[in-house]
Amino acid sequence: MKPAPFSYVRPGSLADVLGELAAGDGKVLAGGQSLVPVLAMRLGRPGTLVDINSVAELDELTVSGSGSRAGEVLRVGATTRQRVLERSEEVRRVPLLGMALPFVGHRELRSRGTVCGSLAHADPAAELPAVACCLGAVLEIAAPSGHRRLSAAEFFAGAMTTAVGPDEVLVAAEFPVARAGEGFGFAEIARRHGDFALAGVVTRVVRDGDRVVTATLTGFGISDQPVTRDVAQLVQAGDGLPAALREGTAELAADLVDTAGDAHGSTGYRRRLFTVLAARELGRAYDSAGNDRAGNDRAGNDRAGS
């Protein structure tokens, strides 16, 4: 099929973008890797495509904050390509992004697709929305009345649905920079590499010695949006051992996995996938949090002795 007829504009400023969106039935175009197939299948019929690629201020990839790592964030602008972030030095500051990005479609798609575009599309089986939820990323939205900032939990409202209004645009996403004592895990199962996940998990564990300070797990491909739970007690009780965590993650799977069965897998199959992946990646995050802490302690001792 071919898209229904539409008008096309390419504003040069954010103010002009908002003006075009306020004027009528407009849809933002950045990388187009999600939007163009939707148009081709006529699942969406906007009157105007508002191409934001000429807005220089939206092409942003910076680390900023209080000056200490505890308050630093990686800010990713609306037109920053996934491949640019994947190959950047900055992505090392947010390890979960580096772990997830190679699983987002294929390299050619990531060369055009944008980080914020994936977030705004809000596919329940997409990787980047789950990373945003697990890390507690902040999403900045521009509207005619001004800018507002939402947590990822507030941003995603359901399948392909976000808090962005028809006259608004997502201008940036801010991901917290990793700190000492943090560990991460990421895994998904898909029919082929680059396909959307049948089930996937993103994990973050913060340790102080043997004590689990916080532990967060986000599942994707298992419901109508990413689902996040605090699992600190579960990880602490299991000492971060996947075998010991399996019973707890099975209970989580029964509670969280509600995607209807289809030709690719039943609900029960997805629950089994989630159970195994969640236990394994929580164990991985627990171990890497301990290794990261040890590495930072050694670095501190080396500096003290030099």
Buried (B, 14 or more C-beta within 10 A) or exposed (E): EEBEEBEEBBBEEBEBBBBBBEEEEBBBBBBBBBBBEBBEEEEBEBEBBBBBBBBEEBBBBEBEBEEEBEEBBBBBBBBBBBBBBBEBEBBEBBBBBBBBBBBBBBEEBBBBBBBBBBBBBBBBBBBBBBBBBBBBBBBBBBBEEEEEEBEBBEBBEEEBEBBBEEBBBBBBBBBBBBBBBBBBBBBBBBEEEBBBBBBBBBBBBBBEEEEBBEBBBBBBBBBBBBBBBEBBEBBBBBEBBBEBBBEBBBEBBEEBBEBEEEEEBEBEBBBBBBBBBBBBBBBBBBBBBBEBBEEEEEEEEEEEEE
